[in-house]
Amino acid sequence: MGARAAVALLLALARLGSAKRCDVFNVPGKGDMCAPAIFVPAFGKCGTNALKAYTELHPHAKWPLKSEVNFDPDVISPVDLIAQHSPGVWPNDPNVWMVKHPALELGGAPLAKRLIATYPSAALLFVTCDPATLAFRWYRHYIERTVSYICRDGHACGEHERGDPSGPQDVLRQVRKWGVPNLMELYARIYTFDQDCVRSEEDELMLSKLHATFMIGMDLFGPRIRCQQWNPADAESAVRTRHDLTVIEFASAGYKMGESMDVFFMEGWQDSGVRYLERIFYILQISLEGYPWDKANDFRPVYSITQSGNTVEAQPLPGREEELSQMRLDNLSLVPVARVAYEAAHRECCSWQALLGTRPPWEACSAGPCMPPPAPTPPLPSTPPLPPPPRPPPPPEQEFLLLQRWRAQPSLLLSLAFLLGCVSFACCVLGVVAFRQSCAVREVVRFSAEEDEEDDDLHSEDGRPRAGKRTARSPRAMARRSGLEA
């Protein structure tokens, strides 16, 4: 055992839990048995077979014989799952077992809630990979594994008939007639992400011929809707194909990252394989003691279309590497990556960094720093509503109609004229009365002033009548006083 493996072993032992994960169910004819300790619901073509190959080297980590097992409690009960697929794990032995089904990520939060309710002690593991090349991985899988002749709508397939097996070499011979040199170039003409999945007329004609000749998984040669379903520029497909959002959805059911759930990157096994296994067996709550590190082959890729199986002991298939090299299906670093796919991969890198505290080992993750999320927009201050705009003048036709309506009602016009006359007469009467009152007030004031002057002439300063002065009022004053009293 190397120094790196020894350190990982000591860390695992220091963090080892008290008991293994085991939800006990009574299986008829077998007694109490353990349900799976770990479920792997995702992701396809991202290294779930590598996870299985590296972990099953441990003497106490078991997997069922069937590669993919549907473990949805709505599909199969826990007792049936154990009875049909358990490799033989009981509560009192040191073993645990795991199952995987990479297509179950579509179950999302509802599936996660069913799992945590049915298997409360089990954990979840996810394996993801570079989204910039994921579409090519599926393309290569279907080209290698699912091609056959179909001869649709009476299309002539030469010497072949409907249902005859086919392979990538047959497809390559057909596309070379259209000037396509290899199958990687064919991939670039199918997935035209940067052109919003719009293809040239020549490419559309070529793909229609391929669609009439071959049957292939995912109907790759069919309508361009297959391209749109993988297009990162499309909002719906971008959400559906983002693995980070799927993991967040599963975590919302109650799983905790690092305790009952973890995520691994397929491209990280060679550099972080020991650390990955240390995290996996910590979650399993069993020791890494006894792991055959020499058989791990330094965590070189174990799932490859150039090998005879999905284990670390799989042997290379004779001539397969040369065949794939000729078709340009062997080197992922040569895959043409669309700009929109590269940008989408960078956004997902930043999401994984926020979720796990580290970035994936993808090329897009070195493109630049992650931008902080935008600050929430402050609410706008409330403003009073604007006054309604002035009503426009009525059109000439409407004005003419109003005038005609007034002319048709003479009684109303007469009433308004009489009312205006009454108001004018009342104003005149009030003006005359006010004028007469003001004149009378001025006359009283003037009389009082003259009377005071006469008093001053008839009396001295001590109040006695002056000599030679009449004490009676003057005739003018008496007459004025009489007129006022009258």
Contacts in CASP RR format, 6 or more apart in sequence:
PFRMAT RR
TARGET T0000
AUTHOR 0000-0000-0000
METHOD contacts of the structure
MODEL  1
MGARAAVALLLALARLGSAKRCDVFNVPGKGDMCAPAIFVPAFGKCGTNA
LKAYTELHPHAKWPLKSEVNFDPDVISPVDLIAQHSPGVWPNDPNVWMVK
HPALELGGAPLAKRLIATYPSAALLFVTCDPATLAFRWYRHYIERTVSYI
CRDGHACGEHERGDPSGPQDVLRQVRKWGVPNLMELYARIYTFDQDCVRS
EEDELMLSKLHATFMIGMDLFGPRIRCQQWNPADAESAVRTRHDLTVIEF
ASAGYKMGESMDVFFMEGWQDSGVRYLERIFYILQISLEGYPWDKANDFR
PVYSITQSGNTVEAQPLPGREEELSQMRLDNLSLVPVARVAYEAAHRECC
SWQALLGTRPPWEACSAGPCMPPPAPTPPLPSTPPLPPPPRPPPPPEQEF
LLLQRWRAQPSLLLSLAFLLGCVSFACCVLGVVAFRQSCAVREVVRFSAE
EDEEDDDLHSEDGRPRAGKRTARSPRAMARRSGLEA
1 9 0 8 1.000
1 293 0 8 1.000
2 293 0 8 1.000
4 274 0 8 1.000
5 274 0 8 1.000
5 291 0 8 1.000
5 293 0 8 1.000
8 274 0 8 1.000
8 275 0 8 1.000
8 277 0 8 1.000
8 278 0 8 1.000
8 288 0 8 1.000
9 278 0 8 1.000
9 287 0 8 1.000
9 288 0 8 1.000
9 289 0 8 1.000
9 291 0 8 1.000
11 278 0 8 1.000
12 278 0 8 1.000
12 281 0 8 1.000
12 282 0 8 1.000
12 287 0 8 1.000
12 288 0 8 1.000
13 287 0 8 1.000
13 288 0 8 1.000
13 289 0 8 1.000
15 282 0 8 1.000
16 282 0 8 1.000
16 285 0 8 1.000
16 286 0 8 1.000
16 287 0 8 1.000
17 285 0 8 1.000
18 285 0 8 1.000
19 285 0 8 1.000
20 37 0 8 1.000
20 94 0 8 1.000
20 95 0 8 1.000
20 96 0 8 1.000
20 284 0 8 1.000
20 285 0 8 1.000
20 286 0 8 1.000
21 37 0 8 1.000
21 38 0 8 1.000
21 96 0 8 1.000
21 121 0 8 1.000
21 122 0 8 1.000
21 123 0 8 1.000
21 283 0 8 1.000
21 284 0 8 1.000
21 285 0 8 1.000
22 34 0 8 1.000
22 35 0 8 1.000
22 37 0 8 1.000
22 89 0 8 1.000
22 91 0 8 1.000
22 96 0 8 1.000
22 121 0 8 1.000
23 34 0 8 1.000
23 35 0 8 1.000
23 78 0 8 1.000
23 118 0 8 1.000
23 119 0 8 1.000
23 120 0 8 1.000
23 121 0 8 1.000
23 122 0 8 1.000
24 32 0 8 1.000
24 33 0 8 1.000
24 34 0 8 1.000
24 35 0 8 1.000
24 91 0 8 1.000
25 32 0 8 1.000
25 33 0 8 1.000
25 35 0 8 1.000
25 78 0 8 1.000
25 79 0 8 1.000
25 82 0 8 1.000
26 32 0 8 1.000
26 33 0 8 1.000
26 79 0 8 1.000
27 33 0 8 1.000
27 79 0 8 1.000
27 82 0 8 1.000
27 83 0 8 1.000
27 86 0 8 1.000
28 79 0 8 1.000
28 83 0 8 1.000
30 83 0 8 1.000
32 90 0 8 1.000
32 91 0 8 1.000
33 82 0 8 1.000
33 86 0 8 1.000
33 88 0 8 1.000
33 89 0 8 1.000
33 90 0 8 1.000
33 91 0 8 1.000
34 82 0 8 1.000
34 86 0 8 1.000
34 89 0 8 1.000
34 90 0 8 1.000
34 91 0 8 1.000
34 95 0 8 1.000
34 96 0 8 1.000
34 97 0 8 1.000
35 78 0 8 1.000
35 81 0 8 1.000
35 82 0 8 1.000
35 119 0 8 1.000
35 122 0 8 1.000
36 71 0 8 1.000
36 81 0 8 1.000
36 97 0 8 1.000
36 98 0 8 1.000
36 99 0 8 1.000
36 119 0 8 1.000
36 122 0 8 1.000
37 96 0 8 1.000
37 97 0 8 1.000
37 98 0 8 1.000
37 121 0 8 1.000
37 122 0 8 1.000
37 123 0 8 1.000
37 284 0 8 1.000
38 96 0 8 1.000
38 98 0 8 1.000
38 99 0 8 1.000
38 122 0 8 1.000
38 123 0 8 1.000
38 124 0 8 1.000
38 125 0 8 1.000
38 280 0 8 1.000
38 283 0 8 1.000
38 284 0 8 1.000
39 71 0 8 1.000
39 98 0 8 1.000
39 99 0 8 1.000
39 100 0 8 1.000
39 115 0 8 1.000
39 119 0 8 1.000
39 122 0 8 1.000
39 123 0 8 1.000
39 124 0 8 1.000
39 125 0 8 1.000
40 48 0 8 1.000
40 51 0 8 1.000
40 98 0 8 1.000
40 99 0 8 1.000
40 100 0 8 1.000
40 101 0 8 1.000
40 102 0 8 1.000
40 124 0 8 1.000
40 125 0 8 1.000
40 126 0 8 1.000
40 127 0 8 1.000
41 100 0 8 1.000
41 101 0 8 1.000
41 102 0 8 1.000
41 104 0 8 1.000
41 105 0 8 1.000
41 107 0 8 1.000
41 111 0 8 1.000
41 124 0 8 1.000
41 126 0 8 1.000
41 250 0 8 1.000
42 48 0 8 1.000
42 102 0 8 1.000
42 104 0 8 1.000
42 105 0 8 1.000
42 126 0 8 1.000
42 127 0 8 1.000
42 128 0 8 1.000
42 243 0 8 1.000
42 246 0 8 1.000
43 102 0 8 1.000
43 105 0 8 1.000
43 126 0 8 1.000
43 127 0 8 1.000
43 128 0 8 1.000
43 129 0 8 1.000
43 243 0 8 1.000
43 246 0 8 1.000
44 102 0 8 1.000
44 103 0 8 1.000
45 102 0 8 1.000
45 129 0 8 1.000
45 134 0 8 1.000
45 137 0 8 1.000
45 138 0 8 1.000
45 141 0 8 1.000
46 102 0 8 1.000
46 127 0 8 1.000
46 128 0 8 1.000
46 129 0 8 1.000
46 134 0 8 1.000
46 137 0 8 1.000
46 243 0 8 1.000
46 266 0 8 1.000
47 127 0 8 1.000
47 129 0 8 1.000
47 266 0 8 1.000
47 303 0 8 1.000
48 100 0 8 1.000
48 102 0 8 1.000
48 127 0 8 1.000
49 67 0 8 1.000
49 302 0 8 1.000
49 303 0 8 1.000
49 310 0 8 1.000
50 127 0 8 1.000
50 266 0 8 1.000
50 269 0 8 1.000
50 301 0 8 1.000
50 302 0 8 1.000
50 303 0 8 1.000
51 100 0 8 1.000
51 125 0 8 1.000
51 127 0 8 1.000
51 264 0 8 1.000
51 280 0 8 1.000
52 63 0 8 1.000
52 67 0 8 1.000
52 98 0 8 1.000
52 100 0 8 1.000
52 310 0 8 1.000
53 302 0 8 1.000
53 303 0 8 1.000
53 310 0 8 1.000
53 311 0 8 1.000
53 312 0 8 1.000
54 269 0 8 1.000
54 273 0 8 1.000
54 276 0 8 1.000
54 277 0 8 1.000
54 296 0 8 1.000
54 299 0 8 1.000
54 302 0 8 1.000
54 312 0 8 1.000
55 61 0 8 1.000
55 63 0 8 1.000
55 98 0 8 1.000
55 277 0 8 1.000
55 280 0 8 1.000
56 62 0 8 1.000
56 63 0 8 1.000
56 311 0 8 1.000
57 291 0 8 1.000
57 292 0 8 1.000
57 295 0 8 1.000
57 296 0 8 1.000
57 312 0 8 1.000
58 281 0 8 1.000
58 286 0 8 1.000
58 288 0 8 1.000
58 290 0 8 1.000
58 291 0 8 1.000
59 290 0 8 1.000
59 291 0 8 1.000
60 94 0 8 1.000
60 95 0 8 1.000
60 96 0 8 1.000
60 286 0 8 1.000
61 95 0 8 1.000
61 96 0 8 1.000
61 97 0 8 1.000
61 98 0 8 1.000
61 281 0 8 1.000
61 284 0 8 1.000
61 286 0 8 1.000
62 87 0 8 1.000
62 88 0 8 1.000
62 89 0 8 1.000
62 95 0 8 1.000
62 96 0 8 1.000
62 97 0 8 1.000
62 98 0 8 1.000
63 87 0 8 1.000
63 97 0 8 1.000
63 98 0 8 1.000
63 99 0 8 1.000
64 85 0 8 1.000
64 86 0 8 1.000
64 87 0 8 1.000
64 97 0 8 1.000
64 99 0 8 1.000
65 85 0 8 1.000
65 87 0 8 1.000
66 85 0 8 1.000
67 100 0 8 1.000
67 310 0 8 1.000
68 100 0 8 1.000
68 101 0 8 1.000
68 102 0 8 1.000
68 103 0 8 1.000
69 81 0 8 1.000
69 85 0 8 1.000
69 99 0 8 1.000
69 100 0 8 1.000
69 101 0 8 1.000
70 76 0 8 1.000
70 101 0 8 1.000
70 104 0 8 1.000
71 81 0 8 1.000
71 99 0 8 1.000
71 101 0 8 1.000
71 104 0 8 1.000
71 115 0 8 1.000
72 104 0 8 1.000
72 107 0 8 1.000
72 111 0 8 1.000
72 114 0 8 1.000
73 114 0 8 1.000
73 115 0 8 1.000
73 117 0 8 1.000
73 118 0 8 1.000
74 114 0 8 1.000
76 84 0 8 1.000
78 118 0 8 1.000
78 119 0 8 1.000
81 99 0 8 1.000
85 99 0 8 1.000
86 97 0 8 1.000
87 95 0 8 1.000
87 97 0 8 1.000
88 95 0 8 1.000
88 97 0 8 1.000
89 95 0 8 1.000
89 96 0 8 1.000
89 97 0 8 1.000
94 286 0 8 1.000
96 284 0 8 1.000
96 286 0 8 1.000
98 125 0 8 1.000
104 111 0 8 1.000
105 126 0 8 1.000
105 243 0 8 1.000
105 246 0 8 1.000
108 246 0 8 1.000
108 249 0 8 1.000
108 250 0 8 1.000
109 249 0 8 1.000
109 250 0 8 1.000
109 252 0 8 1.000
109 253 0 8 1.000
111 250 0 8 1.000
112 124 0 8 1.000
112 249 0 8 1.000
112 250 0 8 1.000
112 251 0 8 1.000
112 252 0 8 1.000
112 253 0 8 1.000
112 254 0 8 1.000
112 255 0 8 1.000
113 253 0 8 1.000
115 122 0 8 1.000
115 124 0 8 1.000
115 253 0 8 1.000
116 253 0 8 1.000
116 254 0 8 1.000
116 255 0 8 1.000
122 260 0 8 1.000
123 255 0 8 1.000
123 259 0 8 1.000
123 260 0 8 1.000
123 261 0 8 1.000
123 262 0 8 1.000
123 283 0 8 1.000
123 284 0 8 1.000
124 250 0 8 1.000
124 255 0 8 1.000
124 260 0 8 1.000
124 261 0 8 1.000
124 262 0 8 1.000
125 261 0 8 1.000
125 262 0 8 1.000
125 263 0 8 1.000
125 264 0 8 1.000
125 280 0 8 1.000
125 283 0 8 1.000
126 243 0 8 1.000
126 246 0 8 1.000
126 247 0 8 1.000
126 250 0 8 1.000
126 261 0 8 1.000
126 262 0 8 1.000
126 263 0 8 1.000
126 264 0 8 1.000
127 263 0 8 1.000
127 264 0 8 1.000
127 265 0 8 1.000
127 266 0 8 1.000
128 243 0 8 1.000
128 244 0 8 1.000
128 247 0 8 1.000
128 263 0 8 1.000
128 264 0 8 1.000
128 265 0 8 1.000
128 266 0 8 1.000
128 360 0 8 1.000
129 137 0 8 1.000
129 265 0 8 1.000
129 266 0 8 1.000
129 267 0 8 1.000
130 267 0 8 1.000
130 345 0 8 1.000
130 360 0 8 1.000
130 362 0 8 1.000
130 363 0 8 1.000
130 364 0 8 1.000
131 232 0 8 1.000
131 241 0 8 1.000
131 242 0 8 1.000
131 243 0 8 1.000
131 341 0 8 1.000
131 344 0 8 1.000
131 345 0 8 1.000
131 348 0 8 1.000
132 335 0 8 1.000
132 337 0 8 1.000
132 341 0 8 1.000
132 342 0 8 1.000
132 344 0 8 1.000
132 345 0 8 1.000
132 362 0 8 1.000
132 363 0 8 1.000
132 364 0 8 1.000
133 332 0 8 1.000
133 335 0 8 1.000
133 337 0 8 1.000
134 241 0 8 1.000
135 191 0 8 1.000
135 230 0 8 1.000
135 341 0 8 1.000
136 187 0 8 1.000
136 191 0 8 1.000
136 332 0 8 1.000
136 335 0 8 1.000
137 332 0 8 1.000
138 218 0 8 1.000
139 187 0 8 1.000
139 190 0 8 1.000
139 191 0 8 1.000
139 220 0 8 1.000
140 305 0 8 1.000
140 329 0 8 1.000
141 305 0 8 1.000
142 216 0 8 1.000
142 217 0 8 1.000
142 218 0 8 1.000
142 220 0 8 1.000
143 167 0 8 1.000
143 168 0 8 1.000
143 171 0 8 1.000
143 183 0 8 1.000
143 216 0 8 1.000
143 220 0 8 1.000
143 329 0 8 1.000
144 167 0 8 1.000
144 168 0 8 1.000
144 305 0 8 1.000
144 329 0 8 1.000
146 215 0 8 1.000
146 216 0 8 1.000
146 217 0 8 1.000
147 166 0 8 1.000
147 167 0 8 1.000
147 168 0 8 1.000
147 170 0 8 1.000
147 171 0 8 1.000
147 214 0 8 1.000
147 215 0 8 1.000
147 216 0 8 1.000
148 163 0 8 1.000
148 164 0 8 1.000
148 165 0 8 1.000
148 166 0 8 1.000
148 214 0 8 1.000
148 215 0 8 1.000
148 216 0 8 1.000
149 157 0 8 1.000
149 160 0 8 1.000
149 161 0 8 1.000
149 162 0 8 1.000
149 163 0 8 1.000
149 164 0 8 1.000
149 165 0 8 1.000
149 166 0 8 1.000
149 213 0 8 1.000
149 214 0 8 1.000
149 215 0 8 1.000
150 162 0 8 1.000
150 163 0 8 1.000
150 212 0 8 1.000
150 213 0 8 1.000
150 214 0 8 1.000
150 215 0 8 1.000
151 157 0 8 1.000
151 160 0 8 1.000
151 161 0 8 1.000
151 162 0 8 1.000
151 212 0 8 1.000
151 213 0 8 1.000
152 211 0 8 1.000
152 212 0 8 1.000
152 213 0 8 1.000
153 212 0 8 1.000
155 212 0 8 1.000
155 213 0 8 1.000
157 164 0 8 1.000
157 213 0 8 1.000
160 166 0 8 1.000
163 215 0 8 1.000
166 214 0 8 1.000
168 183 0 8 1.000
168 323 0 8 1.000
168 327 0 8 1.000
168 329 0 8 1.000
169 323 0 8 1.000
169 327 0 8 1.000
170 214 0 8 1.000
171 183 0 8 1.000
171 186 0 8 1.000
171 210 0 8 1.000
171 214 0 8 1.000
172 182 0 8 1.000
172 183 0 8 1.000
172 327 0 8 1.000
174 209 0 8 1.000
174 210 0 8 1.000
174 213 0 8 1.000
175 183 0 8 1.000
175 186 0 8 1.000
175 206 0 8 1.000
175 210 0 8 1.000
178 202 0 8 1.000
178 206 0 8 1.000
180 186 0 8 1.000
180 189 0 8 1.000
180 206 0 8 1.000
182 326 0 8 1.000
182 327 0 8 1.000
182 328 0 8 1.000
183 327 0 8 1.000
183 328 0 8 1.000
183 329 0 8 1.000
184 327 0 8 1.000
184 328 0 8 1.000
184 329 0 8 1.000
184 334 0 8 1.000
184 335 0 8 1.000
184 336 0 8 1.000
185 328 0 8 1.000
187 335 0 8 1.000
187 336 0 8 1.000
188 336 0 8 1.000
189 199 0 8 1.000
189 203 0 8 1.000
189 206 0 8 1.000
189 207 0 8 1.000
190 207 0 8 1.000
190 220 0 8 1.000
190 221 0 8 1.000
190 226 0 8 1.000
190 227 0 8 1.000
191 197 0 8 1.000
191 227 0 8 1.000
191 230 0 8 1.000
191 338 0 8 1.000
192 198 0 8 1.000
192 199 0 8 1.000
192 227 0 8 1.000
192 338 0 8 1.000
193 227 0 8 1.000
193 230 0 8 1.000
193 231 0 8 1.000
193 232 0 8 1.000
193 233 0 8 1.000
193 338 0 8 1.000
193 339 0 8 1.000
193 340 0 8 1.000
193 341 0 8 1.000
194 338 0 8 1.000
194 339 0 8 1.000
194 340 0 8 1.000
196 231 0 8 1.000
196 233 0 8 1.000
197 224 0 8 1.000
197 227 0 8 1.000
197 228 0 8 1.000
197 231 0 8 1.000
198 224 0 8 1.000
199 207 0 8 1.000
199 224 0 8 1.000
207 221 0 8 1.000
207 222 0 8 1.000
208 221 0 8 1.000
208 222 0 8 1.000
210 221 0 8 1.000
211 219 0 8 1.000
211 221 0 8 1.000
211 222 0 8 1.000
214 221 0 8 1.000
218 226 0 8 1.000
219 226 0 8 1.000
220 226 0 8 1.000
228 234 0 8 1.000
228 237 0 8 1.000
229 237 0 8 1.000
229 240 0 8 1.000
230 237 0 8 1.000
230 241 0 8 1.000
231 237 0 8 1.000
231 238 0 8 1.000
231 340 0 8 1.000
232 238 0 8 1.000
232 241 0 8 1.000
232 338 0 8 1.000
232 340 0 8 1.000
232 341 0 8 1.000
232 343 0 8 1.000
232 344 0 8 1.000
233 340 0 8 1.000
238 344 0 8 1.000
239 245 0 8 1.000
242 344 0 8 1.000
242 348 0 8 1.000
242 351 0 8 1.000
243 348 0 8 1.000
244 348 0 8 1.000
244 351 0 8 1.000
244 352 0 8 1.000
244 355 0 8 1.000
245 351 0 8 1.000
247 261 0 8 1.000
247 263 0 8 1.000
247 355 0 8 1.000
248 355 0 8 1.000
250 261 0 8 1.000
251 257 0 8 1.000
251 261 0 8 1.000
254 260 0 8 1.000
255 261 0 8 1.000
257 263 0 8 1.000
257 355 0 8 1.000
257 356 0 8 1.000
258 279 0 8 1.000
258 283 0 8 1.000
259 283 0 8 1.000
260 283 0 8 1.000
262 279 0 8 1.000
262 280 0 8 1.000
262 283 0 8 1.000
263 352 0 8 1.000
263 355 0 8 1.000
263 356 0 8 1.000
264 276 0 8 1.000
264 279 0 8 1.000
264 280 0 8 1.000
265 360 0 8 1.000
265 361 0 8 1.000
265 362 0 8 1.000
267 360 0 8 1.000
267 361 0 8 1.000
267 362 0 8 1.000
268 276 0 8 1.000
268 360 0 8 1.000
268 361 0 8 1.000
269 276 0 8 1.000
269 299 0 8 1.000
269 301 0 8 1.000
270 298 0 8 1.000
270 299 0 8 1.000
270 300 0 8 1.000
270 301 0 8 1.000
271 361 0 8 1.000
273 296 0 8 1.000
273 299 0 8 1.000
277 288 0 8 1.000
277 291 0 8 1.000
278 288 0 8 1.000
281 287 0 8 1.000
281 288 0 8 1.000
295 312 0 8 1.000
295 313 0 8 1.000
296 312 0 8 1.000
297 312 0 8 1.000
302 310 0 8 1.000
302 311 0 8 1.000
302 312 0 8 1.000
302 314 0 8 1.000
303 309 0 8 1.000
303 310 0 8 1.000
305 320 0 8 1.000
305 324 0 8 1.000
305 329 0 8 1.000
306 316 0 8 1.000
306 317 0 8 1.000
306 320 0 8 1.000
306 321 0 8 1.000
306 324 0 8 1.000
306 330 0 8 1.000
307 314 0 8 1.000
307 315 0 8 1.000
307 316 0 8 1.000
307 317 0 8 1.000
308 314 0 8 1.000
308 315 0 8 1.000
308 316 0 8 1.000
308 317 0 8 1.000
321 330 0 8 1.000
324 330 0 8 1.000
325 331 0 8 1.000
328 334 0 8 1.000
342 364 0 8 1.000
342 367 0 8 1.000
343 364 0 8 1.000
345 362 0 8 1.000
345 363 0 8 1.000
345 364 0 8 1.000
345 365 0 8 1.000
346 364 0 8 1.000
346 365 0 8 1.000
346 367 0 8 1.000
346 368 0 8 1.000
348 360 0 8 1.000
349 359 0 8 1.000
349 360 0 8 1.000
349 362 0 8 1.000
349 364 0 8 1.000
349 365 0 8 1.000
349 370 0 8 1.000
350 359 0 8 1.000
350 370 0 8 1.000
350 371 0 8 1.000
352 358 0 8 1.000
352 359 0 8 1.000
352 360 0 8 1.000
353 359 0 8 1.000
353 370 0 8 1.000
354 370 0 8 1.000
359 365 0 8 1.000
393 399 0 8 1.000
394 402 0 8 1.000
406 412 0 8 1.000
406 413 0 8 1.000
443 484 0 8 1.000
444 484 0 8 1.000
447 480 0 8 1.000
447 481 0 8 1.000
447 484 0 8 1.000
450 477 0 8 1.000
450 480 0 8 1.000
451 477 0 8 1.000
454 473 0 8 1.000
454 474 0 8 1.000
454 477 0 8 1.000
457 466 0 8 1.000
457 469 0 8 1.000
458 465 0 8 1.000
458 466 0 8 1.000
458 469 0 8 1.000
458 470 0 8 1.000
458 471 0 8 1.000
459 465 0 8 1.000
459 466 0 8 1.000
460 466 0 8 1.000
465 471 0 8 1.000
473 481 0 8 1.000
END
